[in-house]
């Protein structure tokens, strides 16, 4: 019976995904992800044939963690680091892990590794190593993320990565040219020396970063201008509709007094307030989008001011659309309420359709854009789970088990 049920589900899935193969590819990708995570759990949690020290050695030599970091599978990396934190005390593993994280722009993995920033192998070597800066300034196709909406926010993401590594390492990374040299005569084992690197022609990391992303800056500027122009056109149409509705109120005016006939109606007051708010919101959106279209852009503008203006403009535009919808529903209710008493229910249901559509399609993307501007996840490390006796380094008693075994 179980086999027949499994066969039926598989057959139904194959027939359902045949017309749309990309859904099948997504399902296969999720299945591979789940299988990889299950394999890692079996290896780390339920392996009875290998000693803990042997598992650590296998994880270091097999490249499982580094491959997971390359593909962005942060669950496997977190599983291994939580149960074997001694991995971060290896001489080469933390460097290679951070290099894969930075090269792939893996935000969640970067936040995860930052929870171990008190470990000497990380705090004294990795975050002050020029290899990471060389990885962040180089532009590659791996830098492009499908979760980033538009070239402007992609460039903003790149700038946030540069700032995160600059803050984690040394403030002089942006303006100085240096390599990290090890000097065993130095008690700190580190000696920063300013050098003019031949391969970079004496350029700073920031200069290389800017030079590598000139095309992206141009594309981001065009994306901002095109998006702002389209949105400002919609806002202008709403301004026209709102002004017209204000002088042609539903029901008309009293010929003797010039006062609207339905002035004492609750629906008319809702219409008046909604129309006024739609007008003010659309005017605000138009002014903001014009401020985006006019000037030339720099990298600093892309990092802070322009994304904030875009979010404010989109917010004002969405509010003006919502208020316009409320004003239209109120006007229709005033006109038809005498004949159809249930028109209130119908208007509420119809008005809820575009609201639901926005929440379903655009709201997650909108929230992600807001978070990328006002609270970037890159700057906030994950909070490690506190373990009794070892919460300072996020270590458990398994840290010393390699010696015990």
C-alpha positions in Angstrom: 0.0 0.0 0.0 2.8 2.4 0.9 4.6 1.6 -2.4 1.5 2.3 -4.4 1.0 5.6 -2.6 4.6 6.6 -3.3 4.2 5.6 -7.0 1.0 7.6 -7.3 2.6 10.7 -5.8 5.6 10.4 -8.0 3.5 9.9 -11.1 1.3 12.8 -10.2 4.3 15.1 -9.7 5.9 14.1 -13.0 2.6 14.8 -15.0 2.0 18.1 -13.1 5.5 19.4 -13.7 5.8 18.3 -17.4 4.2 21.5 -18.8 6.4 23.7 -16.5 9.8 22.1 -16.2 11.3 25.0 -14.1 9.0 23.9 -11.2 10.5 20.4 -11.5 14.0 21.8 -11.4 13.1 23.7 -8.3 11.7 20.6 -6.6 14.8 18.6 -7.6 17.1 21.4 -6.2 15.2 21.4 -2.9 15.4 17.5 -2.7 19.2 17.7 -3.2 19.4 20.3 -0.5 17.4 18.1 2.0 19.4 15.0 1.1 22.7 16.9 1.6 21.5 18.1 5.0 20.4 14.6 6.0 23.7 13.2 5.0 25.5 15.8 7.1 23.3 15.1 10.1 24.1 11.4 9.8 27.8 12.1 9.6 27.9 14.6 12.5 25.2 13.4 14.9 24.7 9.7 14.4 28.1 8.4 13.2 29.2 5.6 15.6 32.0 4.2 13.5 34.3 7.2 13.7 35.8 9.0 16.7 35.2 12.7 17.1 38.8 13.4 16.2 38.4 11.4 13.0 35.2 13.2 12.1 37.0 16.6 12.5 39.9 15.4 10.4 37.4 14.1 7.7 35.6 17.4 7.7 38.8 19.3 7.3 40.2 17.2 4.5 37.0 16.3 2.5 36.0 19.8 1.7 32.3 19.2 2.6 32.1 22.4 4.6 33.9 24.5 2.1 31.7 23.1 -0.7 28.6 23.9 1.3 29.9 27.4 1.9 30.5 27.8 -1.9 26.9 26.8 -2.6 25.4 28.8 0.2 24.1 25.9 2.2 24.5 27.6 5.6 22.6 24.8 7.5 25.4 22.3 6.9 28.1 24.8 7.9 26.2 25.8 11.1 25.6 22.1 12.0 29.3 21.3 11.7 30.5 24.4 13.6 27.9 24.0 16.4 29.0 20.4 17.1 32.7 20.7 16.2 33.8 24.3 17.1 37.4 23.1 17.2 37.3 23.3 13.4 37.9 27.1 13.7 41.2 26.5 15.5 42.8 24.9 12.4 45.5 27.0 10.7 44.0 27.0 7.2 40.3 26.1 7.5 39.0 29.5 8.8 40.9 31.3 6.0 39.5 29.1 3.3 36.0 29.2 4.8 36.0 33.0 5.0 37.3 33.3 1.4 34.5 31.1 0.1 31.9 33.1 2.1 33.2 36.4 0.8 33.7 35.3 -2.8 30.1 34.0 -2.9 28.7 37.0 -1.0 27.0 34.5 1.4 25.3 36.8 4.0 24.0 34.2 6.3 27.3 32.4 6.4 29.2 35.6 7.1 26.9 36.3 10.0 27.4 32.8 11.3 31.2 33.0 11.1 31.0 36.3 12.9 29.6 34.6 15.9 33.1 33.0 16.3 34.9 36.3 16.0 36.5 36.0 19.5 38.5 32.9 18.3 42.1 34.0 17.8 42.3 32.2 14.4 39.6 34.5 13.2 40.0 37.7 15.2 43.7 38.1 14.8 44.3 36.7 11.3 41.3 36.5 9.1 39.6 39.9 9.5 43.0 41.6 9.1 44.1 39.6 6.1 44.4 41.4 2.8 43.2 38.2 0.9 39.6 39.0 2.0 39.9 42.6 0.7 41.3 41.3 -2.6 38.3 38.9 -2.7 35.8 41.7 -2.1 37.1 44.2 -4.6 37.1 41.6 -7.5 33.9 41.5 -9.5 32.6 38.1 -10.6 29.3 36.6 -11.7 29.1 35.0 -8.3 28.4 38.5 -6.9 25.1 38.6 -8.6 22.2 37.4 -6.4 18.7 36.6 -7.6 17.3 38.0 -4.3 18.6 41.5 -5.0 16.0 43.7 -6.8 17.8 45.7 -9.5 21.3 47.0 -10.2 21.1 49.8 -7.7 20.5 47.5 -4.8 23.1 45.0 -6.1 25.7 47.8 -6.0 24.5 48.8 -2.6 25.0 45.2 -1.5 28.5 45.3 -2.8 29.2 48.5 -0.9 27.8 47.0 2.3 30.2 44.0 1.9 33.1 46.3 1.4 32.2 48.4 4.5 31.6 45.3 6.6 35.1 43.9 5.8 36.6 47.4 6.2 35.0 47.8 9.7 36.0 44.3 10.7 39.6 44.6 9.7 41.1 48.1 10.0 39.9 51.6 9.1 42.9 52.1 6.9 41.9 49.3 4.5 40.0 51.8 2.3 42.8 54.3 1.8 46.1 52.4 2.4 48.0 49.8 0.4 49.5 47.0 2.5 50.1 43.4 2.9 50.0 41.3 6.1 53.5 40.0 6.9 54.3 37.6 9.6 57.4 38.4 11.6 58.2 35.8 14.2 60.4 38.4 16.0 57.3 40.4 16.7 55.5 39.2 19.9 52.1 39.9 18.2 53.2 37.7 15.2 51.8 40.4 12.9 53.5 43.3 11.2 51.5 45.6 8.9 53.7 47.2 6.4 52.7 49.7 3.7 53.7 48.5 0.3 53.2 49.7 -3.3 52.0 46.5 -4.9 53.2 46.1 -8.5 50.3 44.1 -9.6 47.9 46.9 -8.6 50.0 49.8 -9.7 49.9 51.4 -6.3 46.1 51.6 -6.2 44.2 51.3 -3.0 41.5 48.6 -2.4 38.8 51.3 -2.7 40.2 52.5 -6.0 40.2 48.9 -7.4 36.7 48.4 -6.1 35.4 51.6 -7.8 37.2 50.8 -11.0 35.8 47.2 -11.2 32.2 48.5 -10.8 32.0 51.5 -13.1 29.6 49.6 -15.4 27.5 48.5 -12.5 27.3 52.1 -11.3 26.1 53.3 -14.7 23.6 50.5 -14.9 22.4 51.3 -11.4 21.9 55.0 -12.3 19.9 54.0 -15.4 17.8 51.6 -13.4 17.1 54.3 -10.8 16.2 56.9 -13.4 14.0 54.5 -15.4 12.2 53.2 -12.3 11.7 56.8 -11.0 10.4 58.0 -14.3 7.8 55.2 -14.5 6.7 55.7 -10.9 6.5 59.5 -11.3 4.3 59.0 -14.4 1.9 56.9 -12.3 2.0 59.5 -9.5 1.2 62.3 -11.9 -1.9 60.4 -13.2 -3.1 59.9 -9.6 -2.6 63.7 -9.0 -4.8 64.4 -12.1 -7.5 62.0 -10.9 -7.5 63.3 -7.3 -7.8 66.9 -8.4 -10.6 66.1 -10.8 -12.5 64.1 -8.2 -12.2 66.9 -5.7 -14.1 69.3 -8.0 -16.6 66.7 -9.4 -17.8 65.2 -6.1 -20.3 62.3 -6.3 -23.9 63.5 -6.2 -23.0 67.0 -7.3 -23.6 70.4 -5.5 -26.6 72.1 -4.2 -27.5 74.8 -6.8 -28.5 77.4 -4.2 -25.7 77.0 -1.7 -22.9 75.2 -3.7 -22.5 72.7 -0.9 -22.1 69.0 -1.8 -25.4 67.2 -1.6 -24.0 64.2 0.4 -21.9 66.3 2.7 -23.5 64.8 5.8 -23.0 61.3 4.6 -20.3 59.2 6.3 -19.3 57.7 2.9 -18.8 61.2 1.5 -16.4 62.2 4.4 -14.4 59.0 3.8 -14.3 60.0 0.1 -13.1 63.5 0.9 -10.3 62.5 3.3 -9.2 59.6 1.0 -9.0 61.9 -2.0 -7.1 64.5 -0.1 -4.6 61.9 1.2 -4.2 60.4 -2.3 -3.4 63.9 -3.6 -0.8 64.7 -1.0 0.8 61.2 -1.2 1.1 61.3 -5.0 2.6 64.8 -4.9 5.1 63.7 -2.3 6.0 60.7 -4.5 6.4 62.9 -7.6 8.8 65.3 -5.8 10.9 62.4 -4.4 11.1 60.7 -7.8 12.1 63.9 -9.5 14.9 64.3 -6.9 16.2 60.9 -8.0 16.0 61.5 -11.7 17.8 64.9 -11.9 21.3 64.5 -10.3 24.3 62.4 -11.2 25.2 59.5 -8.9 28.2 58.5 -6.9 28.9 55.3 -4.9 28.1 57.0 -1.7 24.7 58.1 -3.0 23.9 54.4 -4.0 24.9 53.3 -0.5 22.6 55.6 1.5 20.6 58.5 0.0 19.2 57.1 -3.3 17.8 53.8 -1.9 16.2 55.7 0.9 14.6 58.1 -1.5 13.4 55.2 -3.6 11.8 53.5 -0.6 10.1 56.7 0.4 8.9 57.3 -3.1 7.5 53.8 -3.5 5.9 54.0 -0.1 4.2 57.3 -1.0 3.1 55.9 -4.3 1.6 52.8 -2.8 -0.3 54.9 -0.2 -1.6 57.2 -2.9 -2.9 54.1 -4.8 -4.5 52.8 -1.7 -6.2 56.1 -0.9 -7.4 56.4 -4.5 -9.0 53.0 -4.2 -10.7 54.0 -1.0 -12.0 57.2 -2.5 -13.3 55.3 -5.6 -15.1 52.7 -3.4 -16.6 55.5 -1.2 -17.9 57.4 -4.3 -19.4 54.2 -5.8 -21.0 53.4 -2.4 -22.6 56.9 -2.3 -24.1 56.5 -5.8 -25.4 53.0 -5.4 -26.3 52.7 -1.7 -29.9 53.7 -2.2 -30.6 50.9 -4.6 -28.1 48.2 -3.4 -27.9 48.1 0.4 -25.2 45.4 0.3 -22.9 47.6 -1.8 -20.6 48.1 1.2 -19.8 44.4 1.5 -19.1 44.2 -2.3 -16.9 47.2 -2.3 -14.9 45.9 0.7 -14.3 42.6 -1.0 -13.3 44.1 -4.3 -10.9 46.6 -2.6 -9.3 43.7 -0.7 -8.2 42.0 -3.9 -5.4 44.4 -4.9 -4.4 44.7 -1.3 -4.0 40.9 -1.1 -2.2 40.8 -4.4 0.3 43.4 -3.2 0.9 41.6 0.1 1.4 38.3 -1.8 3.6 39.5 -4.6 5.4 42.7 -3.7 5.4 42.9 0.1 8.2 40.4 0.8 10.4 42.1 -1.7 9.5 45.5 -0.3 10.4 44.4 3.3 13.7 43.0 2.0 14.5 46.3 0.4 13.7 48.2 3.6 15.8 45.8 5.6 18.7 46.2 3.2 18.7 49.9 3.8 17.8 50.4 7.4 18.9 47.1 9.0 21.3 45.2 6.8 21.7 41.6 8.0 25.4 41.7 7.0 26.1 44.0 10.0 24.4 41.9 12.6 26.0 38.6 13.5 23.8 35.7 14.5 23.3 35.2 18.2 24.9 31.9 19.2 23.0 29.6 21.4 24.3 29.9 25.0 25.8 26.6 26.3 26.4 26.3 30.0 30.0 26.8 30.9 31.2 27.6 27.4 28.9 30.4 26.2 31.7 32.9 26.0 33.3 31.2 23.0 30.1 29.4 21.9 32.0 26.2 22.8 30.5 23.0 24.3 32.2 20.2 26.2 33.0 18.6 22.8 35.8 21.1 22.4 38.2 18.9 24.4 37.0 15.5 23.2 39.7 15.1 20.6 42.3 14.9 23.4 40.1 12.6 25.4 39.6 10.3 22.4 
